[in-house]
Amino acid sequence: MKIKVKKLSTFTEKTRGLMFSDTDTPVYLETRFGIHTFFLNGPIDVVILDRDYIVRVIRKDLGPSRIFFWNPKYFRVIEFPYKARLPKNVEVGKKLSVEFGVK
């Protein structure tokens, strides 16, 4: 399955993530340290991928003002904003094709 994402590369972009955002575009970032959902407008869905883009963890409806950690051996993260919920056919163990370049 192919997912189109906006890649967050800088420290500031990664820290901000979907804060104060009203987008319907999923964002991709790389981190081993976890994520936070402070200042979000609603819950998000989070997918943690391994180095081969295989889904290892799914966290649905992660509400605002939360902190989420996972096994630090996985570092690829896709956050799906409230308006762009996680596609139904994304499951643990499935490989995703991530398309970067969404503005």
Long-range contacts (C-beta under 8 A, 24 or more apart in sequence): 1-87, 1-89, 1-90, 1-94, 1-96, 1-97, 2-96, 2-97, 2-98, 2-99, 3-78, 3-87, 3-90, 3-96, 3-97, 3-98, 3-99, 4-99, 4-101, 4-102, 5-78, 5-98, 5-99, 5-100, 5-102, 6-100, 6-102, 6-103, 7-100, 7-101, 17-79, 18-44, 18-79, 18-81, 21-81, 22-83, 23-81, 23-83, 23-84, 24-81, 24-83, 24-84, 25-81, 25-84, 25-102, 26-78, 26-79, 26-80, 26-81, 26-84, 27-78, 27-79, 27-81, 28-76, 28-77, 28-78, 28-98, 28-100, 29-77, 29-79, 30-75, 30-76, 30-77, 31-75, 31-77, 32-72, 32-73, 32-74, 32-75, 33-69, 33-72, 34-67, 34-68, 34-69, 34-70, 35-67, 35-68, 35-77, 35-79, 36-66, 36-67, 36-68, 37-62, 37-63, 37-64, 37-65, 37-66, 37-67, 37-68, 38-64, 38-65, 39-64, 40-64, 40-82, 41-82, 42-81, 42-82, 43-82, 44-79, 44-80, 44-81, 44-82, 45-79, 45-80, 45-85, 45-86, 46-77, 46-78, 46-79, 46-80, 47-77, 47-78, 47-80, 47-86, 47-90, 47-96, 48-74, 48-76, 48-77, 49-74, 49-76, 49-77, 49-78, 49-96, 49-98, 50-74, 50-76, 51-75, 51-76, 52-95, 53-95, 53-96, 53-97, 53-98, 54-93, 54-94, 54-95, 54-96, 55-90, 55-91, 55-92, 55-93, 55-94, 55-95, 55-96, 56-92, 57-92, 58-86, 58-90, 58-91, 58-92, 60-86
